[in-house]
Amino acid sequence: MIEVILLERIERLGTMGQTVKVRPGFARNFLLPQRKALRATKSNLELFEKQRAELEAKNATKRSEAETLAKTMDGMKVVVIRQASEMGMLYGSVTARDIAEAAKEAGKTIDRLMIQIDTPIKTIGLFPIKVKLHPEVAIKVTVNVARSPEEAVVQAEKGVALIKAAEKAAKAEAELALVESIGSTTIPGEGEQPDLAPFPEAEGEAKPAKKPRAKKAKKEEAAE
């Protein structure tokens, strides 16, 4: 682990000016090259303290601009047209670059680095994603992935993927058919006994022997 000084708020890590410990790879590949942090050396700590007021002022300006932009973009919907199978599986996946291009076509500019896709998009449907306009300002954007513009319109109106809508309709029809089949079955009314024919005795079946009568047993005892 190495220590770095954050130059801006990093989600689940810290805020500007904090000294935190991170993995070397995360620092080398993300924080340092994108100027989101400095190595926590003595000279860098002194430099940051000298520039703190300036950095905080710049951050406040950028946050205000992001908040203004968020009011015009929060909740926006973009359409991404992709080839897919009959089951709605895409031949590939939708990337941040695809979403940025779709937003541009809709008249909005979004840097692909701002787009956060938590779960890979590999089917048609409607997918909410987060766009971070600023480390402290995020908006929600819905990505409408469809096989054609017409399909995208229908999905937007229904608020659900066409594949899911079809599956839901098929399930409803199956449940209705089951209810109708149960309702058409004749069930004996309450208190009625079903007609049951007695089982015939098998040929040659031995009948149980009769027990001797008590009187006959007493006579035999007297004779003795």
C-alpha positions as CSV (number, residue, x, y, z in Angstrom):
1,M,0.0,0.0,0.0
2,I,1.2,3.6,-0.7
3,E,0.0,6.9,0.6
4,V,-1.4,9.6,-1.7
5,I,-3.0,13.0,-1.3
6,L,-6.4,13.3,-2.9
7,L,-6.9,16.3,-5.2
8,E,-10.6,15.7,-5.5
9,R,-13.4,13.6,-3.9
10,I,-13.1,10.0,-4.8
11,E,-16.1,7.8,-4.1
12,R,-15.6,5.3,-1.3
13,L,-12.1,6.6,-0.7
14,G,-12.0,10.2,0.6
15,T,-12.3,13.9,-0.1
16,M,-9.9,16.6,-1.3
17,G,-6.9,17.0,0.9
18,Q,-7.1,13.7,2.6
19,T,-4.1,11.4,2.8
20,V,-5.2,7.8,2.1
21,K,-3.6,4.4,1.6
22,V,-4.3,2.7,-1.8
23,R,-2.9,-0.2,-3.8
24,P,0.1,0.7,-5.9
25,G,-1.7,-0.4,-9.1
26,F,-4.7,1.8,-8.4
27,A,-2.4,4.8,-7.8
28,R,-0.2,4.2,-10.9
29,N,-3.0,3.3,-13.3
30,F,-5.8,5.7,-12.2
31,L,-5.1,8.3,-9.5
32,L,-1.7,9.6,-10.5
33,P,-2.0,9.7,-14.3
34,Q,-5.4,11.4,-14.2
35,R,-4.1,13.9,-11.6
36,K,-6.6,13.0,-9.0
37,A,-3.9,12.5,-6.4
38,L,-0.3,13.2,-5.5
39,R,2.2,10.9,-3.8
40,A,2.2,11.7,-0.1
41,T,5.7,13.0,0.1
42,K,6.9,15.9,2.3
43,S,7.4,18.2,-0.7
44,N,4.0,17.3,-2.1
45,L,2.2,17.9,1.2
46,E,3.8,21.4,1.4
47,L,2.9,22.1,-2.2
48,F,-0.7,21.1,-1.7
49,E,-1.1,23.3,1.4
50,K,0.2,26.3,-0.6
51,Q,-2.3,25.6,-3.4
52,R,-5.2,24.3,-1.2
53,A,-7.2,27.6,-1.4
54,E,-6.8,27.8,-5.2
55,L,-7.7,24.1,-5.7
56,E,-10.8,24.4,-3.5
57,A,-12.0,27.5,-5.4
58,K,-11.6,25.7,-8.7
59,N,-13.4,22.7,-7.4
60,A,-16.3,24.9,-6.2
61,T,-16.6,26.5,-9.6
62,K,-16.6,23.1,-11.4
63,R,-19.1,21.7,-9.0
64,S,-21.4,24.7,-9.6
65,E,-21.2,24.2,-13.4
66,A,-21.9,20.5,-13.0
67,E,-24.9,21.2,-10.9
68,T,-26.3,23.6,-13.5
69,L,-25.7,21.0,-16.3
70,A,-27.3,18.2,-14.2
71,K,-30.6,20.1,-14.1
72,T,-30.8,19.8,-17.9
73,M,-29.6,16.2,-18.2
74,D,-30.8,14.3,-15.1
75,G,-33.2,11.6,-16.2
76,M,-32.4,11.8,-19.9
77,K,-32.8,8.8,-22.1
78,V,-30.5,7.7,-25.0
79,V,-31.0,5.1,-27.6
80,V,-28.4,2.6,-28.7
81,I,-29.3,0.4,-31.7
82,R,-27.5,-3.0,-31.7
83,Q,-28.0,-6.4,-33.5
84,A,-29.3,-9.1,-31.2
85,S,-30.7,-12.6,-31.3
86,E,-34.4,-13.5,-31.1
87,M,-34.0,-13.9,-27.4
88,G,-32.7,-10.4,-27.1
89,M,-29.0,-11.3,-26.5
90,L,-26.6,-8.8,-28.0
91,Y,-23.7,-9.8,-30.2
92,G,-21.2,-8.1,-27.8
93,S,-22.0,-5.5,-25.2
94,V,-22.8,-1.8,-24.9
95,T,-19.8,0.3,-23.8
96,A,-19.3,3.7,-22.3
97,R,-18.1,4.9,-25.6
98,D,-21.4,3.8,-27.2
99,I,-23.4,5.7,-24.6
100,A,-21.3,8.8,-25.0
101,E,-21.9,8.7,-28.8
102,A,-25.7,8.2,-28.3
103,A,-25.8,11.2,-25.9
104,K,-24.0,13.2,-28.5
105,E,-26.6,12.3,-31.1
106,A,-29.2,13.4,-28.6
107,G,-27.5,16.8,-28.4
108,K,-25.7,16.3,-25.1
109,T,-21.9,16.0,-24.5
110,I,-20.8,13.3,-22.0
111,D,-17.2,12.2,-21.5
112,R,-17.0,8.4,-21.6
113,L,-14.9,8.5,-18.5
114,M,-17.8,10.0,-16.6
115,I,-20.1,7.0,-17.4
116,Q,-20.3,4.3,-14.8
117,I,-21.7,0.9,-15.9
118,D,-22.0,-1.3,-12.9
119,T,-23.4,-4.3,-14.7
120,P,-22.4,-5.2,-18.3
121,I,-25.2,-4.5,-20.8
122,K,-25.6,-7.6,-23.0
123,T,-29.3,-7.7,-23.8
124,I,-31.9,-5.4,-25.2
125,G,-33.9,-3.4,-22.7
126,L,-33.8,-0.3,-20.5
127,F,-30.8,0.2,-18.3
128,P,-30.3,3.0,-15.7
129,I,-26.7,4.1,-15.4
130,K,-24.8,6.7,-13.4
131,V,-23.0,9.6,-15.1
132,K,-20.6,11.6,-12.8
133,L,-20.5,15.1,-14.2
134,H,-18.2,16.0,-11.2
135,P,-16.8,14.0,-8.3
136,E,-19.6,15.4,-6.2
137,V,-22.4,15.6,-8.8
138,A,-24.0,12.5,-10.5
139,I,-27.0,12.0,-12.6
140,K,-29.1,9.1,-13.8
141,V,-29.4,8.3,-17.5
142,T,-31.5,5.5,-19.0
143,V,-30.0,3.6,-21.9
144,N,-32.6,2.2,-24.3
145,V,-31.0,-0.7,-26.1
146,A,-33.0,-2.0,-29.1
147,R,-32.7,-3.7,-32.4
148,S,-34.4,-0.9,-34.3
149,P,-35.6,2.6,-33.8
150,E,-39.2,1.3,-33.9
151,E,-38.4,-1.2,-31.2
152,A,-36.8,1.5,-29.1
153,V,-40.0,3.6,-29.3
154,V,-42.2,0.7,-28.1
155,Q,-39.8,-0.1,-25.3
156,A,-39.9,3.5,-24.1
157,E,-43.7,3.5,-24.2
158,K,-44.0,0.2,-22.3
159,G,-41.2,1.0,-19.9
160,V,-39.9,-2.6,-20.3
161,A,-37.9,-4.6,-22.8
162,L,-40.0,-6.2,-25.5
163,I,-38.5,-9.7,-24.7
164,K,-39.6,-9.3,-21.0
165,A,-43.0,-8.0,-22.0
166,A,-43.5,-11.1,-24.3
167,E,-42.4,-13.5,-21.5
168,K,-44.8,-11.8,-19.1
169,A,-47.7,-12.1,-21.5
170,A,-46.9,-15.8,-22.2
171,K,-46.7,-16.5,-18.5
172,A,-50.1,-14.8,-18.0
173,E,-51.7,-16.8,-20.8
174,A,-50.3,-20.1,-19.3
175,E,-51.7,-19.2,-15.8
176,L,-55.1,-18.4,-17.3
177,A,-55.2,-21.7,-19.3
178,L,-54.4,-23.6,-16.0
179,V,-57.2,-21.8,-14.1
180,E,-59.7,-22.6,-16.9
181,S,-58.7,-26.2,-17.0
182,I,-59.1,-26.6,-13.3
183,G,-62.5,-24.8,-13.4
184,S,-63.8,-27.2,-16.1
185,T,-63.0,-30.3,-14.1
186,T,-66.1,-31.9,-12.4
187,I,-65.6,-32.3,-8.7
188,P,-68.2,-34.1,-6.4
189,G,-70.2,-31.6,-4.4
190,E,-69.8,-31.3,-0.6
191,G,-71.4,-34.2,1.2
192,E,-71.7,-36.4,-2.0
193,Q,-70.1,-39.8,-1.9
194,P,-68.5,-41.1,-5.1
195,D,-70.0,-44.4,-6.5
196,L,-67.7,-47.1,-5.6
197,A,-68.4,-50.7,-6.8
198,P,-67.7,-53.4,-4.2
199,F,-64.6,-55.5,-4.9
200,P,-65.7,-59.0,-6.1
201,E,-64.5,-61.9,-4.0
202,A,-61.8,-63.9,-5.7
203,E,-62.7,-67.4,-6.8
204,G,-61.6,-70.1,-4.3
205,E,-60.9,-67.5,-1.7
206,A,-61.2,-69.1,1.7
207,K,-63.8,-67.8,4.1
208,P,-62.8,-67.2,7.7
209,A,-63.7,-70.1,10.0
210,K,-66.6,-69.7,12.4
211,K,-65.8,-69.7,16.1
212,P,-67.6,-72.6,18.1
213,R,-70.6,-71.5,20.0
214,A,-70.2,-71.1,23.8
215,K,-73.2,-73.4,24.5
216,K,-71.8,-76.3,22.6
217,A,-68.5,-76.0,24.5
218,K,-70.3,-76.1,27.9
219,K,-72.2,-79.4,26.9
220,E,-69.0,-81.1,26.0
221,E,-67.5,-80.1,29.4
222,A,-70.6,-81.5,31.2
223,A,-70.4,-84.9,29.3
224,E,-66.9,-85.4,30.5
